[in-house]
């Protein structure tokens, strides 16, 4: 038996500036779910979507385990920086304040 993966068309629902922040992109279902889980847990607006690059910064998949680990502090920092008007979000954990 092999393994399976699902994909989702991930699109921008909006941004604090009313502009599209990223193009529709094909991402794995786990990453798409992680975006929704972070949004729900952090109480972010329904119209907010993290970009695939941002999702990569706060999500880690554990190979062979089926587990997806979400760093909610990083997800919150990314959102807060965008809302604060930084425009282009820092996309490296090293660039975020500890």
C-alpha positions as a Python dict, from the first residue, in 0.01 Angstrom:
ca = {
    (1, 'X'): (0, 0, 0),
    (2, 'X'): (126, 347, -83),
    (3, 'X'): (40, 687, 49),
    (4, 'X'): (-199, 953, -65),
    (5, 'X'): (-206, 1329, -60),
    (6, 'X'): (-479, 1577, -132),
    (7, 'X'): (-444, 1920, -286),
    (8, 'X'): (-646, 2239, -259),
    (9, 'X'): (-668, 2554, -465),
    (10, 'X'): (-570, 2812, -205),
    (11, 'X'): (-686, 3164, -279),
    (12, 'X'): (-673, 3502, -112),
    (13, 'X'): (-996, 3584, 71),
    (14, 'X'): (-880, 3939, 125),
    (15, 'X'): (-642, 4145, 332),
    (16, 'X'): (-650, 4433, 576),
    (17, 'X'): (-583, 4659, 275),
    (18, 'X'): (-859, 4521, 56),
    (19, 'X'): (-611, 4392, -201),
    (20, 'X'): (-530, 4045, -321),
    (21, 'X'): (-208, 3943, -144),
    (22, 'X'): (-126, 3636, -356),
    (23, 'X'): (-238, 3446, -663),
    (24, 'X'): (-448, 3129, -640),
    (25, 'X'): (-204, 2845, -579),
    (26, 'X'): (-220, 2467, -555),
    (27, 'X'): (-109, 2359, -204),
    (28, 'X'): (-137, 2038, -4),
    (29, 'X'): (-455, 1980, 192),
    (30, 'X'): (-267, 1974, 523),
    (31, 'X'): (-130, 2323, 462),
    (32, 'X'): (-472, 2450, 360),
    (33, 'X'): (-620, 2302, 678),
    (34, 'X'): (-339, 2451, 888),
    (35, 'X'): (-427, 2797, 755),
    (36, 'X'): (-789, 2749, 862),
    (37, 'X'): (-692, 2607, 1201),
    (38, 'X'): (-458, 2899, 1274),
    (39, 'X'): (-722, 3149, 1166),
    (40, 'X'): (-982, 2985, 1392),
    (41, 'X'): (-762, 2944, 1700),
    (42, 'X'): (-625, 3299, 1676),
    (43, 'X'): (-966, 3454, 1603),
    (44, 'X'): (-851, 3610, 1277),
    (45, 'X'): (-1107, 3761, 1038),
    (46, 'X'): (-1284, 3515, 809),
    (47, 'X'): (-1167, 3707, 502),
    (48, 'X'): (-799, 3665, 600),
    (49, 'X'): (-586, 3403, 423),
    (50, 'X'): (-221, 3337, 483),
    (51, 'X'): (-14, 3309, 167),
    (52, 'X'): (152, 2976, 85),
    (53, 'X'): (488, 3131, 182),
    (54, 'X'): (346, 3243, 517),
    (55, 'X'): (188, 2900, 580),
    (56, 'X'): (530, 2745, 521),
    (57, 'X'): (668, 2964, 800),
    (58, 'X'): (421, 2849, 1067),
    (59, 'X'): (351, 2490, 961),
    (60, 'X'): (564, 2178, 988),
    (61, 'X'): (460, 1834, 871),
    (62, 'X'): (617, 1539, 1049),
    (63, 'X'): (721, 1292, 778),
    (64, 'X'): (545, 958, 791),
    (65, 'X'): (334, 1051, 1093),
    (66, 'X'): (38, 1227, 938),
    (67, 'X'): (92, 1505, 1194),
    (68, 'X'): (92, 1874, 1110),
    (69, 'X'): (244, 2105, 1371),
    (70, 'X'): (131, 2468, 1373),
    (71, 'X'): (337, 2739, 1541),
    (72, 'X'): (56, 2974, 1643),
    (73, 'X'): (296, 3242, 1771),
    (74, 'X'): (454, 3269, 1426),
    (75, 'X'): (112, 3271, 1258),
    (76, 'X'): (2, 3555, 1488),
    (77, 'X'): (323, 3750, 1427),
    (78, 'X'): (278, 3722, 1050),
    (79, 'X'): (-81, 3847, 1072),
    (80, 'X'): (9, 4130, 1312),
    (81, 'X'): (291, 4252, 1086),
    (82, 'X'): (60, 4259, 783),
    (83, 'X'): (-212, 4445, 973),
    (84, 'X'): (42, 4690, 1113),
    (85, 'X'): (111, 4799, 758),
    (86, 'X'): (445, 4642, 691),
    (87, 'X'): (315, 4545, 347),
    (88, 'X'): (543, 4260, 253),
    (89, 'X'): (550, 4020, 544),
    (90, 'X'): (879, 3888, 680),
    (91, 'X'): (894, 3530, 557),
    (92, 'X'): (1168, 3385, 771),
    (93, 'X'): (1145, 3273, 1131),
    (94, 'X'): (1483, 3438, 1182),
    (95, 'X'): (1321, 3768, 1082),
    (96, 'X'): (1054, 3751, 1353),
    (97, 'X'): (1106, 3891, 1700),
    (98, 'X'): (1162, 3616, 1954),
}
